Amino acid sequence: MKLDESILDQFDLNPNNDREPVNVMKVSELMTFLEESASRIVAKSELFFRSEDVDQRADCLDIVAMRLNDFVQAFIDIVIFIRKSEGSYNGKSNSLRYCITSYDTLIMHQSNLEKQFLGEILLRNEITHDYFNREIHQKKLIALMQNCAGGAAEVYAQLEALCKQRDLTDKYVDKNS
């Protein structure tokens, strides 16, 4: 017996994937992601200290830790992109420490809050890679949330202004290059 192919087509047995993973993003999109991450870090840090609900506080910690990781990844990508665009990227390092140092050379006028936040974001590496000392890292995260979470918004604002000043917002960041 021969089966009519049009019947099989109705079942959509081979659905098309909507999106392929990509490693290319417009600078403006990357900056929006950085801004969203910074906003969530600030908002959830504030909520953490206002709340008395243990579950809500735990959720805030989890969200800030996740968004700190997102912020750091986007921060690294944008700083390296800026370095590449000006021809000063060494092509070797893509570490967070390198990017913080690069940021210091790119942005001359930083607030104390901004500097403090940048000094504390190395905590992201510890949170991500060292679960043995989770309690210590959690205390450090709470200190970051209390003392300098607003620095995330300032770092975003500085990078956004720099990208606009250098006319980079319509350029594309390519993770593969």
Helices and strands as residue ranges (DSSP letters): H 5-10, E 24-26, H 27-50, H 54-86, H 96-106, H 112-120, H 123-129, G 131-133, H 134-147, H 151-165, E 172-174
